[in-house]
Amino acid sequence: MNTQKSGSTYEGFDEAERAAMKERAKELKKGRKSKVDPEVDLLEKIAEMPDEDRVLAERIHALISAEVPELSPRTWYGQPAYAKGGKVLCFFQAAAKFGTDYATFGFNEAPLLDNGTMWPTAFGLRELTPADEELLVSLVKKAAG
């Protein structure tokens, strides 16, 4: 996220950041009044992704749905996310969303993952090996309690 020009002149949010905020505003407007299943929204967003991101997001969705079914699928800033008790616990961010070289899988304030004074909160993804899938599922399960 580049919100500053060289020097100290503030330029504001870039186009991708503004788009993400608009997605989040739409999600908040829908709120509890929406009759659309949040998982349907999530699957639609995944289907819109470029192939590399879509394949990762579909696999992550399948893993979390099967292995940590107590989490609720939804979108968050227009990206797939999984919540517990209404609070987003973890999320997938497509590489194409902000034009990065890799997708991201991250956690939001998951105190059950805290390990000492420093711990990872996000992982860069280019593909998912069986070992990666096992680690991801174990971390999501631990974060979910």
C-alpha positions as CSV (number, residue, x, y, z in Angstrom):
1,M,0.0,0.0,0.0
2,N,1.6,3.2,-1.1
3,T,-0.1,6.1,0.5
4,Q,2.7,8.5,0.3
5,K,4.7,10.1,-2.5
6,S,8.5,10.4,-2.0
7,G,8.9,13.1,0.6
8,S,6.1,13.9,2.9
9,T,3.2,14.8,0.7
10,Y,0.2,12.6,1.5
11,E,-1.5,11.2,-1.7
12,G,-4.4,9.2,-0.1
13,F,-5.5,5.8,-0.9
14,D,-4.6,4.1,-4.2
15,E,-7.3,2.7,-6.5
16,A,-7.1,-0.9,-5.1
17,E,-7.4,0.4,-1.5
18,R,-10.4,2.5,-2.4
19,A,-12.1,-0.5,-4.1
20,A,-11.5,-2.6,-1.0
21,M,-13.1,0.0,1.2
22,K,-16.1,0.2,-1.1
23,E,-16.5,-3.6,-1.0
24,R,-16.4,-3.4,2.8
25,A,-19.0,-0.6,2.9
26,K,-21.3,-2.8,0.7
27,E,-20.8,-5.7,3.1
28,L,-21.7,-3.5,6.1
29,K,-24.8,-2.1,4.3
30,K,-26.0,-5.7,3.6
31,G,-25.5,-6.6,7.2
32,R,-28.1,-8.8,8.8
33,K,-30.9,-7.6,6.5
34,S,-29.4,-9.5,3.6
35,K,-31.3,-12.6,2.5
36,V,-28.3,-13.8,0.5
37,D,-26.2,-16.6,2.1
38,P,-22.8,-15.1,3.0
39,E,-21.2,-18.2,1.6
40,V,-22.8,-17.5,-1.8
41,D,-21.1,-14.0,-1.8
42,L,-17.8,-15.7,-0.9
43,L,-18.1,-18.2,-3.7
44,E,-19.0,-15.5,-6.2
45,K,-16.0,-13.5,-5.2
46,I,-13.8,-16.6,-5.6
47,A,-15.2,-17.3,-9.0
48,E,-14.3,-13.7,-10.2
49,M,-10.6,-14.2,-9.3
50,P,-7.9,-14.9,-11.9
51,D,-7.0,-18.6,-12.2
52,E,-4.0,-18.7,-9.8
53,D,-5.8,-16.9,-7.0
54,R,-9.1,-18.8,-7.6
55,V,-7.4,-22.2,-7.3
56,L,-5.8,-21.2,-4.0
57,A,-9.0,-19.6,-2.6
58,E,-11.1,-22.7,-3.7
59,R,-8.7,-25.1,-1.9
60,I,-8.6,-23.0,1.2
61,H,-12.4,-22.7,1.3
62,A,-12.7,-26.5,0.9
63,L,-10.1,-27.1,3.7
64,I,-11.7,-24.8,6.2
65,S,-15.2,-25.9,5.4
66,A,-14.3,-29.5,5.9
67,E,-11.8,-29.2,8.8
68,V,-13.1,-26.2,10.8
69,P,-16.8,-26.2,10.1
70,E,-17.6,-24.0,13.1
71,L,-16.2,-21.0,11.2
72,S,-18.7,-19.0,9.1
73,P,-17.6,-18.2,5.5
74,R,-18.2,-14.6,4.4
75,T,-16.5,-11.8,2.5
76,W,-14.4,-9.1,4.1
77,Y,-13.2,-6.2,2.0
78,G,-14.4,-8.2,-0.9
79,Q,-12.2,-11.2,-0.2
80,P,-12.9,-14.7,1.4
81,A,-12.9,-14.7,5.1
82,Y,-14.0,-16.9,8.0
83,A,-15.6,-15.7,11.2
84,K,-16.4,-17.0,14.6
85,G,-19.0,-15.3,16.7
86,G,-19.4,-12.6,14.0
87,K,-15.7,-11.6,14.2
88,V,-13.4,-12.3,11.2
89,L,-10.8,-14.8,12.4
90,C,-8.9,-15.4,9.2
91,F,-8.9,-14.3,5.5
92,F,-7.5,-14.9,2.1
93,Q,-6.3,-12.0,0.0
94,A,-5.8,-12.6,-3.8
95,A,-2.6,-11.5,-5.3
96,A,-4.5,-9.7,-8.0
97,K,-6.4,-7.6,-5.3
98,F,-3.4,-5.3,-4.8
99,G,-1.1,-6.4,-7.6
100,T,1.3,-8.4,-5.5
101,D,3.4,-11.4,-6.5
102,Y,1.7,-13.7,-4.1
103,A,-1.7,-14.2,-2.3
104,T,-1.9,-13.9,1.4
105,F,-3.6,-15.9,4.1
106,G,-3.8,-14.0,7.4
107,F,-5.2,-14.0,10.9
108,N,-7.0,-11.1,12.8
109,E,-6.1,-10.8,16.4
110,A,-6.1,-14.6,17.1
111,P,-4.9,-14.7,20.7
112,L,-4.8,-18.5,20.6
113,L,-1.9,-18.2,18.1
114,D,0.1,-15.9,20.3
115,N,3.4,-17.6,21.0
116,G,5.8,-15.6,23.1
117,T,6.7,-12.0,22.0
118,M,6.6,-12.5,18.2
119,W,4.5,-14.7,15.9
120,P,3.4,-14.7,12.3
121,T,0.0,-13.2,11.5
122,A,0.0,-13.7,7.7
123,F,1.5,-16.0,5.1
124,G,2.4,-15.4,1.5
125,L,1.1,-18.1,-0.8
126,R,2.0,-19.1,-4.3
127,E,0.7,-22.7,-4.1
128,L,-0.4,-25.1,-1.4
129,T,1.5,-28.3,-0.9
130,P,0.1,-31.1,1.4
131,A,2.4,-29.9,4.1
132,D,1.2,-26.3,3.7
133,E,-2.4,-27.4,3.9
134,E,-1.7,-29.3,7.1
135,L,0.0,-26.3,8.6
136,L,-2.8,-24.0,7.5
137,V,-5.5,-26.2,8.9
138,S,-3.7,-26.7,12.2
139,L,-3.3,-22.9,12.6
140,V,-6.9,-22.2,11.8
141,K,-8.1,-24.9,14.2
142,K,-5.8,-23.5,16.9
143,A,-7.0,-19.9,16.2
144,A,-10.7,-21.1,16.3
145,G,-10.1,-22.7,19.7
